[in-house]
Amino acid sequence: MTDIASDKRWYSLRVISGKERKIKERIELEISRSGWGDYVTEVLVPSEKVYKIRNGKKVILERNILPGYILIEALPAKFSGEIIAAISSVPNVIHFLGKNNPIPMQPSEANRMLGKVDESEDSSEELIEPFIVGETVKIIDGPFSDFVGDVQDVNEDKKKLTVIVKIFGRGTEVELAFIQVEKIT
């Protein structure tokens, strides 16, 4: 007897960009309504967690890794005409890679995509708009609140900045967390 889990393959579905989550919900509803849960095992919008600082607060967002695509895991033997037609007829779905005869992704390609998704699940978030050395920032928290300074060093790992602030006419180094400063636009 063969292992069913290893028989599953990933398929790429082209959709209208920006509507991936809504389409995913509609496809999942169609699969459960039609009783195809054993054949189509997962519907995935490839995304990663990132954060942005908005009004001095850390806001976590999910950013699509592949805008305009949804990945679908299914059993190739059972993934046939009726299921393909039903998924393709969901509003805002363009087509499968391979149109009416979907072409499964190569296992290495699927693992690379899924690895990127899995990494973002357990890794910490990354800043969407990174700080740049020489950039002017405003301190919004701590004893130097409302001071303006220039970024001298950025430590991505510790999520800290070294900022030069003018105090009494002299430049002073201050180490601050990313969330203690905001960019001046």
N, CA, C and O of each residue as an XYZ file, in Angstrom:
740
protein
N       0.844     -1.195      0.000
C       0.000      0.000      0.000
C       0.883      1.249      0.000
O       1.848      1.327      0.761
N       0.556      2.222     -0.848
C       1.365      3.441     -0.937
C       0.892      4.462      0.101
O      -0.257      4.456      0.543
N       1.813      5.320      0.462
C       1.511      6.375      1.428
C       0.729      7.481      0.723
O       1.229      8.100     -0.217
N      -0.491      7.723      1.176
C      -1.347      8.725      0.532
C      -0.734     10.118      0.621
O      -0.823     10.892     -0.332
N      -0.113     10.448      1.753
C       0.451     11.792      1.945
C       1.491     12.104      0.868
O       1.568     13.239      0.397
N       2.295     11.107      0.473
C       3.336     11.363     -0.523
C       2.754     11.466     -1.939
O       3.424     11.965     -2.842
N       1.528     11.005     -2.139
C       0.898     11.083     -3.451
C       0.338     12.474     -3.751
O       0.042     12.788     -4.904
N       0.192     13.298     -2.728
C      -0.382     14.632     -2.930
C       0.595     15.520     -3.686
O       1.810     15.409     -3.521
N       0.052     16.396     -4.511
C       0.885     17.341     -5.272
C       0.305     18.743     -5.117
O      -0.881     18.911     -4.834
N       1.145     19.728     -5.303
C       0.713     21.134     -5.226
C       0.462     21.671     -6.622
O       1.215     21.393     -7.554
N      -0.611     22.446     -6.754
C      -0.980     23.059     -8.023
C      -1.042     24.568     -7.835
O      -1.418     25.065     -6.774
N      -0.668     25.278     -8.883
C      -0.653     26.737     -8.834
C      -1.916     27.266     -9.508
O      -2.218     26.906    -10.645
N      -2.646     28.121     -8.802
C      -3.889     28.693     -9.322
C      -3.709     30.195     -9.466
O      -3.413     30.881     -8.487
N      -3.884     30.712    -10.672
C      -3.748     32.153    -10.938
C      -5.078     32.826    -10.582
O      -6.145     32.390    -11.015
N      -4.994     33.893     -9.788
C      -6.203     34.602     -9.352
C      -5.983     36.114     -9.489
O      -4.871     36.568     -9.755
N      -7.053     36.877     -9.304
C      -6.948     38.336     -9.323
C      -6.146     38.772     -8.097
O      -6.477     38.404     -6.970
N      -5.096     39.552     -8.321
C      -4.223     40.006     -7.233
C      -4.995     40.887     -6.252
O      -5.796     41.732     -6.652
N      -4.739     40.673     -4.958
C      -5.406     41.458     -3.922
C      -6.663     40.793     -3.378
O      -7.208     41.230     -2.364
N      -7.123     39.744     -4.042
C      -8.349     39.066     -3.608
C      -8.076     37.626     -3.172
O      -8.999     36.821     -3.047
N      -6.795     37.309     -2.942
C      -6.398     35.930     -2.657
C      -7.126     35.334     -1.456
O      -7.601     34.201     -1.530
N      -7.222     36.074     -0.348
C      -7.841     35.527      0.874
C      -9.334     35.234      0.674
O      -9.829     34.198      1.118
N     -10.038     36.135      0.015
C     -11.473     35.947     -0.235
C     -11.692     34.737     -1.150
O     -12.600     33.935     -0.930
N     -10.845     34.620     -2.177
C     -10.956     33.490     -3.111
C     -10.663     32.186     -2.378
O     -11.344     31.185     -2.598
N      -9.648     32.191     -1.501
C      -9.303     31.003     -0.716
C     -10.522     30.540      0.093
O     -10.835     29.350      0.128
N     -11.211     31.502      0.749
C     -12.404     31.155      1.539
C     -13.483     30.542      0.654
O     -14.115     29.557      1.035
N     -13.697     31.124     -0.530
C     -14.730     30.601     -1.439
C     -14.383     29.197     -1.929
O     -15.257     28.335     -2.026
N     -13.107     28.971     -2.236
C     -12.686     27.642     -2.708
C     -12.871     26.617     -1.587
O     -13.371     25.519     -1.830
N     -12.470     26.971     -0.356
C     -12.632     26.053      0.779
C     -14.103     25.736      1.016
O     -14.452     24.596      1.325
N     -14.967     26.739      0.873
C     -16.410     26.530      1.041
C     -16.932     25.564     -0.028
O     -17.707     24.656      0.275
N     -16.504     25.763     -1.272
C     -16.915     24.893     -2.384
C     -16.445     23.457     -2.154
O     -17.187     22.510     -2.414
N     -15.216     23.296     -1.667
C     -14.662     21.957     -1.415
C     -15.449     21.253     -0.307
O     -15.799     20.080     -0.439
N     -15.727     21.971      0.787
C     -16.459     21.332      1.892
C     -17.912     21.058      1.510
O     -18.470     20.036      1.909
N     -18.533     21.961      0.741
C     -19.922     21.777      0.320
C     -20.067     20.572     -0.599
O     -21.073     19.863     -0.559
N     -19.042     20.349     -1.435
C     -19.097     19.249     -2.400
C     -18.506     17.946     -1.858
O     -18.562     16.916     -2.529
N     -17.938     17.984     -0.646
C     -17.389     16.778     -0.036
C     -16.081     16.311     -0.662
O     -15.830     15.108     -0.744
N     -15.235     17.260     -1.110
C     -13.972     16.908     -1.754
C     -12.783     17.059     -0.816
O     -11.640     17.084     -1.272
N     -13.029     17.157      0.471
C     -11.962     17.363      1.452
C     -10.885     16.289      1.437
O      -9.738     16.562      1.790
N     -11.238     15.064      1.031
C     -10.249     13.984      0.982
C      -9.331     14.094     -0.237
O      -8.220     13.564     -0.234
N      -9.808     14.791     -1.287
C      -9.035     14.898     -2.525
C      -8.226     16.191     -2.577
O      -7.064     16.195     -2.983
N      -8.862     17.295     -2.157
C      -8.184     18.601     -2.119
C      -7.912     18.869     -0.646
O      -8.822     19.227      0.102
N      -6.662     18.695     -0.230
C      -6.360     18.688      1.201
C      -5.978     20.039      1.781
O      -6.131     20.260      2.982
N      -5.475     20.962      0.935
C      -5.101     22.262      1.482
C      -5.161     23.345      0.415
O      -4.794     23.127     -0.740
N      -5.636     24.524      0.832
C      -5.662     25.704     -0.025
C      -4.845     26.745      0.722
O      -5.142     27.057      1.875
N      -3.813     27.288      0.071
C      -2.855     28.132      0.776
C      -2.567     29.418      0.008
O      -2.321     29.392     -1.198
N      -2.600     30.551      0.726
C      -2.150     31.823      0.166
C      -0.735     32.019      0.706
O      -0.573     32.267      1.901
N       0.297     31.916     -0.139
C       1.668     32.052      0.359
C       1.907     33.468      0.898
O       1.826     34.442      0.150
N       2.203     33.577      2.204
C       2.406     34.894      2.798
C       3.471     34.818      3.879
O       3.842     33.735      4.332
N       3.958     35.991      4.287
C       4.940     36.072      5.357
C       4.543     37.200      6.294
O       3.896     38.164      5.884
N       4.939     37.071      7.560
C       4.634     38.104      8.539
C       5.720     39.176      8.490
O       6.913     38.874      8.534
N       5.286     40.428      8.400
C       6.210     41.555      8.423
C       5.629     42.588      9.382
O       4.447     42.534      9.720
N       6.457     43.517      9.814
C       5.882     44.560     10.638
C       6.277     45.925     10.134
O       7.265     46.099      9.420
N       5.470     46.886     10.532
C       5.655     48.262     10.115
C       5.424     49.093     11.368
O       4.645     48.703     12.238
N       6.085     50.220     11.463
C       5.843     51.083     12.611
C       4.909     52.186     12.154
O       5.240     52.968     11.263
N       3.734     52.242     12.775
C       2.720     53.223     12.423
C       2.337     53.969     13.700
O       1.880     53.360     14.667
N       2.523     55.270     13.699
C       2.235     56.108     14.873
C       2.948     55.594     16.116
O       2.386     55.598     17.211
N       4.181     55.154     15.937
C       4.980     54.693     17.071
C       4.621     53.320     17.586
O       5.195     52.865     18.575
N       3.686     52.648     16.939
C       3.276     51.318     17.383
C       3.693     50.294     16.326
O       3.664     50.564     15.125
N       4.079     49.122     16.807
C       4.472     48.039     15.916
C       3.208     47.355     15.418
O       2.431     46.818     16.208
N       3.006     47.376     14.118
C       1.823     46.766     13.511
C       2.290     45.574     12.676
O       3.100     45.732     11.763
N       1.775     44.375     12.992
C       2.157     43.169     12.253
C       1.171     42.958     11.101
O      -0.046     42.974     11.287
N       1.731     42.761      9.916
C       0.921     42.561      8.711
C       1.330     41.246      8.061
O       2.423     40.734      8.303
N       0.447     40.709      7.239
C       0.818     39.550      6.430
C       0.956     40.028      5.002
O       0.022     40.591      4.431
N       2.124     39.802      4.428
C       2.376     40.234      3.056
C       2.449     38.995      2.171
O       3.104     38.011      2.514
N       1.767     39.057      1.029
C       1.781     37.931      0.092
C       3.159     37.775     -0.518
O       3.763     38.746     -0.972
N       3.655     36.536     -0.527
C       4.928     36.241     -1.168
C       4.703     36.182     -2.679
O       5.546     36.635     -3.453
N       3.577     35.629     -3.092
C       3.245     35.470     -4.515
C       1.914     36.146     -4.830
O       0.893     35.464     -4.918
N       1.898     37.456     -5.002
C       0.609     38.103     -5.310
C      -0.002     37.517     -6.582
O       0.690     37.314     -7.579
N      -1.294     37.251     -6.534
C      -1.985     36.720     -7.708
C      -1.974     35.208     -7.831
O      -2.404     34.665     -8.849
N      -1.478     34.511     -6.785
C      -1.447     33.044     -6.845
C      -1.949     32.437     -5.546
O      -1.763     32.994     -4.464
N      -2.586     31.286     -5.678
C      -2.987     30.462     -4.540
C      -2.429     29.070     -4.832
O      -2.453     28.615     -5.976
N      -1.929     28.397     -3.799
C      -1.428     27.032     -3.984
C      -2.479     26.057     -3.459
O      -3.056     26.269     -2.392
N      -2.719     24.999     -4.210
C      -3.716     23.998     -3.838
C      -3.049     22.626     -3.815
O      -2.419     22.209     -4.786
N      -3.202     21.922     -2.669
C      -2.651     20.572     -2.551
C      -3.780     19.574     -2.794
O      -4.849     19.669     -2.191
N      -3.526     18.618     -3.684
C      -4.576     17.653     -4.027
C      -3.958     16.322     -4.457
O      -2.766     16.228     -4.754
N      -4.808     15.305     -4.478
C      -4.400     13.986     -4.984
C      -4.579     13.997     -6.503
O      -5.706     14.147     -6.976
N      -3.505     13.844     -7.278
C      -3.617     13.932     -8.743
C      -4.634     12.953     -9.336
O      -5.326     13.285    -10.299
N      -4.726     11.747     -8.763
C      -5.640     10.733     -9.304
C      -7.106     11.173     -9.200
O      -7.910     10.851    -10.075
N      -7.451     11.891     -8.158
C      -8.846     12.296     -7.940
C      -9.116     13.733     -8.390
O     -10.271     14.150     -8.476
N      -8.045     14.497     -8.679
C      -8.157     15.913     -9.026
C      -8.484     16.009    -10.509
O      -7.597     16.177    -11.346
N      -9.791     15.897    -10.825
C     -10.183     15.787    -12.225
C     -11.217     16.841    -12.606
O     -11.485     17.775    -11.850
N     -11.781     16.673    -13.779
C     -12.702     17.611    -14.411
C     -13.657     18.391    -13.538
O     -13.660     19.622    -13.564
N     -14.475     17.684    -12.757
C     -15.516     18.362    -11.977
C     -14.918     19.286    -10.914
O     -15.371     20.418    -10.745
N     -13.901     18.800    -10.201
C     -13.270     19.602     -9.144
C     -12.563     20.799     -9.774
O     -12.688     21.924     -9.289
N     -11.825     20.558    -10.851
C     -11.084     21.624    -11.534
C     -12.055     22.681    -12.065
O     -11.819     23.880    -11.914
N     -13.142     22.234    -12.683
C     -14.130     23.167    -13.231
C     -14.769     23.991    -12.112
O     -14.970     25.196    -12.265
N     -15.091     23.339    -10.979
C     -15.728     24.048     -9.860
C     -14.796     25.118     -9.296
O     -15.230     26.238     -9.026
N     -13.511     24.779     -9.113
C     -12.552     25.742     -8.580
C     -12.311     26.861     -9.594
O     -12.231     28.031     -9.218
N     -12.195     26.511    -10.871
C     -11.953     27.520    -11.909
C     -13.122     28.474    -12.085
O     -12.938     29.597    -12.555
N     -14.327     28.043    -11.712
C     -15.497     28.906    -11.883
C     -15.761     29.811    -10.678
O     -16.703     30.603    -10.702
N     -14.949     29.707     -9.632
C     -15.080     30.613     -8.482
C     -14.771     32.031     -8.975
O     -13.813     32.219     -9.725
N     -15.570     33.042     -8.565
C     -15.311     34.412     -9.027
C     -13.875     34.862     -8.718
O     -13.326     34.544     -7.664
N     -13.290     35.598     -9.649
C     -11.937     36.161     -9.573
C     -10.808     35.141     -9.757
O      -9.636     35.489     -9.609
N     -11.145     33.888    -10.078
C     -10.113     32.903    -10.404
C      -9.849     33.030    -11.896
O     -10.785     33.058    -12.695
N      -8.573     33.108    -12.275
C      -8.229     33.221    -13.696
C      -8.131     31.818    -14.290
O      -8.934     31.459    -15.152
N      -7.143     31.004    -13.837
C      -7.033     29.618    -14.289
C      -5.899     28.922    -13.540
O      -5.089     29.565    -12.873
N      -5.856     27.605    -13.662
C      -4.744     26.817    -13.134
C      -3.570     26.944    -14.095
O      -3.751     27.258    -15.272
N      -2.368     26.699    -13.587
C      -1.212     26.578    -14.461
C      -1.452     25.302    -15.264
O      -1.460     24.209    -14.697
N      -1.646     25.429    -16.573
C      -2.000     24.279    -17.407
C      -3.476     24.295    -17.767
O      -3.991     23.311    -18.299
N      -4.165     25.394    -17.485
C      -5.594     25.607    -17.789
C      -6.475     24.450    -17.291
O      -6.595     24.243    -16.083
N      -7.098     23.689    -18.223
C      -8.022     22.617    -17.824
C      -7.327     21.323    -17.423
O      -7.965     20.431    -16.863
N      -6.029     21.203    -17.701
C      -5.236     20.057    -17.260
C      -4.121     20.573    -16.364
O      -2.980     20.702    -16.809
N      -4.440     20.873    -15.089
C      -3.443     21.495    -14.213
C      -2.141     20.706    -14.133
O      -2.136     19.480    -14.023
N      -1.040     21.451    -14.191
C       0.291     20.849    -14.102
C       0.751     20.958    -12.646
O       0.822     22.061    -12.103
N       1.067     19.817    -12.004
C       1.539     19.910    -10.608
C       2.911     20.565    -10.546
O       3.713     20.447    -11.472
N       3.169     21.262     -9.431
C       4.477     21.878     -9.226
C       5.495     20.773     -8.975
O       5.145     19.708     -8.467
N       6.748     21.021     -9.327
C       7.812     20.079     -8.992
C       7.931     20.027     -7.469
O       7.807     21.065     -6.819
N       8.169     18.843     -6.875
C       8.294     18.764     -5.414
C       9.325     19.745     -4.848
O       9.105     20.329     -3.787
N      10.452     19.929     -5.552
C      11.485     20.851     -5.066
C      10.968     22.286     -5.061
O      11.244     23.054     -4.139
N      10.214     22.638     -6.104
C       9.647     23.976     -6.215
C       8.610     24.208     -5.105
O       8.596     25.259     -4.464
N       7.751     23.214     -4.893
C       6.727     23.322     -3.850
C       7.375     23.426     -2.471
O       6.949     24.236     -1.648
N       8.401     22.611     -2.211
C       9.081     22.654     -0.909
C       9.753     23.997     -0.687
O       9.765     24.509      0.433
N      10.313     24.571     -1.747
C      10.946     25.883     -1.622
C       9.910     26.934     -1.247
O      10.149     27.762     -0.368
N       8.756     26.901     -1.916
C       7.677     27.864     -1.627
C       7.149     27.647     -0.211
O       6.966     28.601      0.545
N       6.907     26.392      0.140
C       6.361     26.084      1.455
C       7.392     26.354      2.539
O       7.036     26.762      3.645
N       8.657     26.132      2.237
C       9.728     26.434      3.182
C       9.736     27.910      3.510
O       9.919     28.289      4.667
N       9.538     28.748      2.505
C       9.494     30.198      2.706
C       8.305     30.551      3.604
O       8.419     31.396      4.492
N       7.164     29.896      3.365
C       5.976     30.141      4.188
C       6.229     29.644      5.613
O       5.927     30.352      6.574
N       6.784     28.422      5.762
C       7.043     27.862      7.090
C       8.041     28.690      7.865
O       7.872     28.895      9.067
N       9.093     29.177      7.192
C      10.090     30.018      7.866
C       9.435     31.226      8.491
O       9.759     31.600      9.618
N       8.509     31.844      7.763
C       7.898     33.065      8.278
C       6.947     32.774      9.438
O       6.639     33.672     10.221
N       6.479     31.536      9.556
C       5.604     31.180     10.671
C       6.362     31.256     11.990
O       5.861     31.815     12.966
N       7.588     30.687     12.022
C       8.286     30.619     13.298
C       9.358     31.694     13.468
O       9.804     31.940     14.588
N       9.777     32.336     12.384
C      10.795     33.381     12.535
C      10.133     34.675     12.986
O       8.916     34.836     12.897
N      10.951     35.581     13.467
C      10.394     36.860     13.890
C      10.058     37.668     12.641
O      10.514     37.364     11.539
N       9.264     38.686     12.839
C       8.835     39.505     11.715
C      10.001     40.368     11.249
O      10.932     40.645     12.006
N       9.933     40.784      9.988
C      10.962     41.698      9.512
C      10.296     43.037      9.197
O       9.111     43.100      8.869
N      11.088     44.099      9.304
C      10.567     45.445      9.093
C      10.379     45.696      7.604
O      11.289     45.450      6.813
N       9.197     46.186      7.215
C       8.917     46.446      5.809
C       9.781     47.607      5.316
O      10.386     47.522      4.247
N       9.838     48.687      6.090
C      10.611     49.866      5.705
C      11.825     49.963      6.620
O      11.750     50.594      7.674
N      12.935     49.353      6.239
C      14.099     49.338      7.125
C      14.698     50.732      7.305
O      14.543     51.610      6.455
N      15.381     50.909      8.428
C      16.075     52.168      8.683
C      17.401     52.140      7.935
O      18.002     51.079      7.765
N      17.856     53.308      7.490
C      19.074     53.414      6.700
C      20.049     54.330      7.436
O      19.651     55.354      7.992
N      21.320     53.957      7.435
C      22.350     54.782      8.056
C      22.353     56.152      7.380
O      22.347     56.251      6.152
N      22.361     57.213      8.202
C      22.350     58.577      7.683
C      20.958     59.179      7.622
O      20.817     60.387      7.430
N      19.933     58.364      7.780
C      18.557     58.823      7.729
C      18.217     59.599      9.007
O      18.717     59.269     10.083
N      17.378     60.619      8.895
C      16.960     61.406     10.051
C      15.677     60.805     10.615
O      14.724     60.545      9.881
N      15.668     60.586     11.945
C      14.503     60.006     12.610
C      14.112     60.867     13.814
O      14.915     61.635     14.344
N      12.863     60.715     14.221
C      12.366     61.420     15.407
C      12.167     60.387     16.505
O      11.575     59.332     16.277
N      12.666     60.696     17.700
C      12.505     59.785     18.830
C      11.122     60.040     19.430
O      10.767     61.183     19.721
N      10.346     58.973     19.612
C       8.962     59.127     20.070
C       8.723     58.508     21.442
O       7.616     58.586     21.976
N       9.768     57.886     22.022
C       9.583     57.221     23.302
C      10.882     57.288     24.100
O      11.971     57.302     23.526
N      10.762     57.329     25.414
C      11.940     57.330     26.280
C      12.355     58.734     26.688
O      11.648     59.700     26.399
N      13.509     58.855     27.365
C      13.944     60.152     27.898
C      14.269     61.184     26.807
O      14.251     62.386     27.073
N      14.564     60.723     25.584
C      14.898     61.665     24.509
C      13.711     61.903     23.583
O      13.896     62.293     22.430
N      12.509     61.675     24.068
C      11.303     61.846     23.275
C      11.271     63.237     22.655
O      11.623     64.217     23.311
N      10.853     63.328     21.402
C      10.751     64.557     20.605
C      12.091     65.069     20.090
O      12.115     66.083     19.393
N      13.202     64.414     20.401
C      14.491     64.793     19.820
C      14.558     64.229     18.408
O      13.922     63.224     18.088
N      15.343     64.898     17.574
C      15.560     64.434     16.207
C      17.042     64.103     16.079
O      17.897     64.836     16.577
N      17.341     62.985     15.402
C      18.736     62.595     15.242
C      18.960     61.838     13.959
O      18.022     61.507     13.234
N      20.237     61.566     13.690
C      20.613     60.827     12.479
C      21.015     59.405     12.856
O      21.724     59.198     13.841
N      20.563     58.426     12.073
C      20.895     57.023     12.313
C      22.374     56.807     11.976
O      22.823     57.106     10.870
N      23.119     56.283     12.952
C      24.536     55.997     12.722
C      24.757     54.511     12.462
O      25.641     54.136     11.691
N      23.937     53.649     13.120
C      24.109     52.206     12.980
C      22.749     51.524     13.128
O      21.905     51.969     13.905
N      22.547     50.444     12.379
C      21.302     49.675     12.444
C      21.658     48.237     12.786
O      22.454     47.617     12.082
N      21.074     47.688     13.869
C      21.294     46.298     14.246
C      19.973     45.548     14.044
O      19.106     45.543     14.918
N      19.840     44.912     12.867
C      18.604     44.186     12.512
C      18.303     43.077     13.501
O      17.146     42.873     13.869
N      19.352     42.341     13.947
C      19.143     41.193     14.834
C      18.526     41.605     16.159
O      17.579     40.975     16.630
N      19.057     42.656     16.760
C      18.554     43.109     18.062
C      17.409     44.107     17.922
O      16.802     44.506     18.916
N      17.114     44.510     16.678
C      16.067     45.496     16.403
C      16.364     46.803     17.127
O      15.484     47.388     17.758
N      17.620     47.257     17.030
C      18.052     48.494     17.684
C      18.783     49.393     16.702
O      19.334     48.933     15.702
N      18.775     50.688     17.008
C      19.454     51.710     16.225
C      20.404     52.477     17.117
O      20.153     52.621     18.314
N      21.483     52.965     16.557
C      22.312     53.940     17.254
C      22.048     55.257     16.542
O      22.260     55.382     15.336
N      21.580     56.240     17.312
C      21.195     57.532     16.749
C      22.068     58.611     17.388
O      22.297     58.599     18.598
N      22.548     59.538     16.570
C      23.305     60.683     17.090
C      22.308     61.818     17.318
O      21.655     62.285     16.385
N      22.202     62.255     18.579
C      21.274     63.319     18.959
C      22.105     64.508     19.438
O      23.070     64.328     20.181
N      21.740     65.718     19.020
C      22.455     66.910     19.476
C      21.886     67.334     20.828
O      20.715     67.697     20.937
N      22.738     67.281     21.859
C      22.356     67.725     23.203
C      23.362     68.800     23.614
O      24.567     68.552     23.662
N      22.862     69.972     23.904
C      23.708     71.125     24.267
C      24.783     71.364     23.206
O      25.925     71.681     23.536
N      24.415     71.214     21.936
C      25.338     71.515     20.852
C      26.330     70.414     20.529
O      27.131     70.565     19.607
N      26.299     69.310     21.267
C      27.228     68.207     21.006
C      26.457     66.960     20.573
O      25.368     66.681     21.074
N      27.042     66.221     19.637
C      26.422     64.980     19.200
C      26.626     63.888     20.229
O      27.751     63.645     20.667
N      25.531     63.217     20.625
C      25.597     62.156     21.620
C      24.959     60.904     21.040
O      23.877     60.954     20.457
N      25.655     59.764     21.212
C      25.101     58.495     20.725
C      24.029     57.991     21.682
O      24.220     57.972     22.898
N      22.897     57.582     21.113
C      21.812     57.027     21.908
C      21.389     55.718     21.231
O      21.147     55.694     20.024
N      21.300     54.623     22.011
C      20.839     53.348     21.453
C      19.347     53.217     21.737
O      18.903     53.338     22.879
N      18.587     52.969     20.684
C      17.126     52.917     20.786
C      16.575     51.697     20.065
O      17.165     51.207     19.102
N      15.434     51.214     20.546
C      14.724     50.131     19.856
C      14.006     50.723     18.643
O      13.675     51.908     18.621
N      13.771     49.877     17.632
C      13.073     50.340     16.427
C      11.758     51.035     16.755
O      11.394     52.022     16.116
N      11.042     50.513     17.762
C       9.720     51.068     18.052
C       9.784     52.391     18.821
O       8.750     53.010     19.074
N      10.986     52.826     19.191
C      11.124     54.103     19.905
C      11.323     55.272     18.959
O      11.318     56.425     19.391
N      11.499     54.990     17.673
C      11.709     56.066     16.697
C      10.738     55.925     15.540
O      10.166     54.862     15.303
N      10.568     57.036     14.824
C       9.780     56.981     13.599
C      10.496     57.779     12.535
O      11.227     58.724     12.832
N      10.276     57.386     11.281
C      10.903     58.083     10.170
C      10.265     59.447      9.994
O       9.066     59.619     10.213
N      11.072     60.408      9.600
C      10.528     61.734      9.281
C      10.287     61.760      7.787
O      11.206     61.579      6.988
N       9.028     61.988      7.419
C       8.697     61.958      5.975
C       8.511     63.331      5.414
O       8.231     63.479      4.224
